[in-house]
Amino acid sequence: MKYFGTDGIRGIAGKTISQHLINKVGKALVKFYDAHKLKRVLLVGNDSRISSDWILSIMQSTLLKHGIEVHNIGVCTSPALAYLTHKFGYPLSMMISASHNPHEYNGIKFFNELGEKVSEQVEQEIEQFMDKKFSFKINYATAKNKENLKAEYVKFLKSIKKNNLPCVIDCAFGGASEIAKFVFSPNKIINQQYDGKNINLNAGCTHIQFLRSICVREHKIGFAFDGDADRLIVVDETGEIFDGDKILFILSKFFQKRGDILVGTIYTNSGLEKALAKNGVILKRAQVGDKLVYEAMKNYASILGGENSGHIILKQFANTGDGLLNAIVLSNILSTTKKTLKQLTFDYAEFYQASANLKLGGKFEMTESIKTKINEFENLGARIIVRPSGTEPVLRIMVEHQEKEMGEKFLEELKKTIC
């Protein structure tokens, strides 16, 4: 698609996310509401980026001018916005966030009335409207502060929480900062005081070392989120990191039975596939993106799916990935079983994955020499992925092999072939 990537529209605020682009999205939304005869109200939230108010002000001026009320809940997490969209019957909601990216990035993504990320078909329709010219009637609407709605999401999380497991919470200076304090207190909460420019800065699930040092020193488990808290990565008291694949394995043990399907992605570790098979659970792989994982979950009637990056969807509780919710569910499991994370994953042995991001100078082309090299390594037991990122201007390369040395060797040779 022209504007939408794997997780909405994303880029550097003021550059790729320009005033012109934001205006186009606003006008496309007005047309989308008209075309589908939707109730003329939009629920909006944002993470803690300094550019979010600027984006909303531009978008809001278009929407209000053409009769669409804007209800703003302020700084929040993407899962909170999704939950509140469904609970209060909003036809659509818009999250202003760039997830795990640095503060200079920002983006826009949408949830439907069920609290699901909108489908690619909806995104395609919005894109088509963006590139057309329309005339609209002036029909002013109002903007309303709805920050009080966040209390309902807090109430929902507390209804699931069955314990107060000693832990450390890393908010990544993001959207979780406004919610975690009401859910996880009196536990230690770090990276909470955001200033608009420190989101994800040496913090959260993409920069785990600070949390890791605290967990080892205080002998506690740690839960780390990203900027909009739809991801979760966990650190145990020894400093071992439990990524999305390991978390999925634990959740599968408690929420799935033999014959069930767990949906992962092309990046899901083959070790998880083997471990699940021993429990009679089948792994199905989707393309990258939690939205595509969710679509596959619906197709396979699966209740559990996710990515190794920490996007995990547990449909018993939510229709989108939710870091805070999954931290609570894991806490409940640990408290109930009286087991450690290592004990819960003793029968999981992951394959080694070597990865790299190469900056793209233009459009990537899969040449015959690259294909030949990939086939050579796959015949030697490797699993290889080469794909342009849907959120950043980089080429993502992953080589998976049971032996670390082979995986790293193949990755270096593949990088040389591509460059």
N, C-alpha and C positions, 0 to 999 in steps of 0.2 A: 504494500500500500504506500501511498505517497506521503502521508503525514503520521499515521499511527504505526507504532512498532509493536514489540511483544507485550508492552505494558503501557498502552496509551501513547500520547504525544509527549516527547521528551527532548530537551536540548538545553543549551546555555541561555539563561534568562537575559533578555535584551538583545540577543543575537538570533540564534535559530528560533527561540521562543520570543518572537518580536511582537510589537503592538499590532502590526498588520495581521499576523497569524492569529493572535488572540481575538481580534475583531472578526476574522473569518469564522472562527469556531463559534463565537457568540451568535452571529447571524445564521449559521448553519443550525444551531440549537433552536432558534426561533422557528425556522422552517420545519425542523424535525418535530417539534411540539405541534405545529399546525397540521402537518401531514398525518400524524397519528392521533390527533384530537386528545392530547394528554391534558390532564389537570395542570394548569399553568403555574407550577411552583417547582423550584429546584432547590434541593438541599445541598449545601456546600460546606466543605471542610478543608483544612490544609495542615501540612506539617509545619515545622518551625522556621522554614527558609525566609530570609529577609525579602525576597522578591515576591512572596505569595500575595501580599496585600496589593502590590502593583498589578499583578495578573488579575486578581479578583475585581479590582476597581475598573479595569478596562472591560472585562467580560460583563460585569454587573451593569454598566452604563447602557450596554446594548440590550441586555435582557429586560431591564426595568423599563426602558423606552418602548419596548414592544410587548408589554403586558405579562411578563413572567416574573412572579415573585421570587425573591432570593432569600432563603432562610440559611443563615450562617451559624455554624456551631464552633467556628474558630479552630484553634490548634487542637488536633486530634490524630488518631491513627486511621489508616484506611479501613481496617476491620470495624472500628467503631462507627464510621460513616456508613458502611455497608449494613451493619446491624440496625442502625437507626432508620435507614431508608426503608427497610422491610417492615420494621416494627410500626412505624408511623404512616405507612402507606404512601410514601412519596413515589411518583412515577419514575423519577430519575434523580441521581445525585452526582456531584462532581467533586473529585478529590484533586487538590493542587499539591503535587508532590513529585519528587524525583527519586523516591525510595532510598536506595543505598548510595546514590551519587553524591559528590561534593556539593557544597552550598551554592556554587555558581550555576548549577543545573536546576531546572524545575520542569514540571510537566503537568499534564491534565489527563485524568482517566475517569471513567464513568461506571456507575453501578445502576442496575435496573431495579424494578420494584420488589424483586425477591432477594435483594442484597447480593446479586451475582455481578461479576464484571460483565459488561455488555459484550455481546458476541461480535465476531469479526464482521458479520453481516450488518450489524448496527453501525459499527465503525466505518464500514464502506459507504453506507448511506450518508453518514455525517460528512465524510470526505467529498462525496458527490455534491452535497449542498454547499460545501466550502468553496468550490470552484465555479459556482453559478451565481449570477446576479439576480436579486429579487427586489421587489418593492414591497414595503411593509406599511401597515397602518400604524400610526402612533397611538399607543394605548398604554398609558403609564401604569406601572405597578410599584409596589413598595418592597423595601429590604427590611428583614427582621432579624434581630439577634436571637438565636436559639441555643446559646451555649448551655442552657439548663438541661437540654436533652442528653448531654453526656452523662448525667447522673443515672440515666436509665441503662446505659451501657455498663457503667460501674456496677449497678445492681445486678445485671445479668451475670457478669463475671463472678461476683461474690456468691451468687446462687450456685455456682459450679464448684467453688472452692471449699474443700472439706477439711482443710488442715492449715497450719501455719508453719510449713517446712522452713527451717533456717536456710536462707539463701541470699544471694547478692543479685540485684537487678541492674542491668546496664541499659539505659534509655537512649543511648547514642545521641544525646542532645536533640532528640526528635519528638515526634508526636506522642510517644508513650509518656513523656515527661509530665503531661497534664492529667494522666490517668493512673499510671502505676502507683503513685503515692497513695491513692485511695484504695488500692487493691492489695498491695503487698506490704504496707506498713504493718509492723515496725521493723521489717527487714531493711538491710542497708540498700539504698538506691544510689547509684553513681551515674555520672554524666547526664545530669538532669537539668542543670541551669543553662538553658539555651540563650544565645544572643543573635540568632538569625544567620550567623556565619560559621558556627562550630558544629553543625549537624554532621554526624558520621566522622568527625575529625578525631582520628586515633581512638575511636570509640565504637561500641556496638558490635554486631555480629561479623562485620567485615574487618574489624581491627580488634582482635580478641585478647591481645597480650596483657593489657592493663587489668581486665577482669580476671584473666587467668592467674596473674600474680596474687590478686586478693584472695581468690578461692583457695589457692595452695596455702597462703599465709594463715587464713582464718579457718581452713578446713571446712569449707562450705561449697555447696553447689552454686553455680552461677547461670543466669539466664540473660542472653544478649539479644537485643532486637536491632532492626535497622531503622532508618529515618522515619518510615511510616508504620513500623511495627507489624508488618504482615509476614516477617521472617522471624525464625527463632534458631539460635545456635546455643548449645549448652556446654558448660565446662564442669567437670566434677572436681572433687576435693583434692585430687592428685594432679590436676592440670590437664587431664585428657579432654580433648575436644570431641563433642558428639554432634555431628552435622545432621542434615535433614534425613539422610539415608538411615543412620543409626536410630534416630528418633522414630522414623516410620516403622522400623523393625520392632521397636518396643511397643508402639501403639497397635501394630498389627496383632501382636500376641494377645492384647486385651480387648480388641474390638472386632477381630475377624475370626472366622472359622474356616475349616477345610473347604476348599472349592471356591472361596471368595477371591476377588480380584483386587489387587492394589495397583494403582496407576502411578508410574514414575515417568521419567523422561529419558531421552537418549543418553543423558549423563548419569543416570542412576547406576550405582556401582553394581557390577555383576556379582559381587559377593552378597549383596542383598537379595538378588534374584535366587541364588543358591540357598541361602538361609530360609527364605520364604517357602521355597519348594519343599524343604524338609517338614514344614508345618502345614503343607497342603495348600498354601496360598499362591496364586498365580500372579506374576508381574506382567503388566502390559505397559509398553513405552509410548509416550506421546512426544510431540516436538516440544522444544523449550518454551516455557511460559506457563505460569500457574493457571492462566485462563484456559489454555489448551489442555492442561491436565484436568481441569474441572469438566470441560466438554467431554473428554474421554471417560471420566468417571460417570457422567450421565449416560453415555452410550453403553457402558459395561455394567451399569447399575451397581457401581462401587461406592462404598462409604468412606474410603480412605485413599488419599493420593498426595503427591507432593514432589518437591525437588530437593536435591542435596544442598542447595543454597539455603534451605530452611523454610521455604514456602510449604506449608502443610495444611491440607484441607481435611477436616474431620466432620463429615456431613451430619453427624448426630447433633452437632452444636452450631455449625455455621456453613455458609455457602461460599466462603472465601478463606484464604489463609489468614490466621490470626495468631501472632506471636504470643500475646499475653494469655489468650485462652489456652493455647497448647502448653505453655509453661505451667498453668494451673492444673491441667489434666495430668501432666507428667509428675507434678508435685503430689497429686492424689495417689498416683500409682506407687511412687516411692514410699509414701507414708503408709499405704495400705499393705504393701508387700514386705516392708522393712528390708528391702534389698537396695543395693547400690546400682548405679547405671552400668558399671562393669559386669555385675552379676546378671543384670537383665539382658546383656548383650554377649554373654560368654560364648554362645553358639553362633556368633556372627563374625565372619572373617572377611574383611574387605580386600579387594584387589587394589594394587597400587595404581594411582592415576597421576600422571604428569601433565601439566597444562601450561599454556602460555597465551598471552594476548599480544598480537602484532598490530601495530598501528597501520591503518589503511590509508594509502595515498590516493586511492580511487576505488573503482568497483573491482571486487575480487573475481578472478577467473580461475576455475578449476582446470588447470592444464593437464595434458596427457602425462607429463613427467611427474606431476603431483599424484595423479591417479595410480600410476605405476608404482610409486614409492609406497602409497597406502596399501595397495594389494600385496606388495612384498611383505610388509610388516604384519598385515592381517593373517597371512599364511604362516607366520611365526607365532601366532597366538595372541596378537594384539587386537584391541578394539579401538578404532580411531574415529574422531569427529573433527571436522574442519568446517567452520561456519562463521559468517559475518555476524557480529552482535546485533541484536535488535534494539539496543539501548545506547550503545557507544560506538564510535568510529574505529572499531578494532576487529581483527580476525581472531576468533577463539579456536584454539587447538587443544585437543585432549587425546592423550594416548593412555590406554588402560592395559595393564599386563599383570599377571600374577607375580612377576619378579620386578622389583624396583629398578635394578640396574638396566634391564631390558627396556622398561618403560622410558627411563630417562635418555637412554641411548637413541631410541627410536624418535623421541621428541626432538632432540637436537638435530638429527639427520633430516627430519621433516621440515624443521625451521629453515635449514640451509637450502633445501629444495625449493621452498616457497619464496624465500628472499633472494 
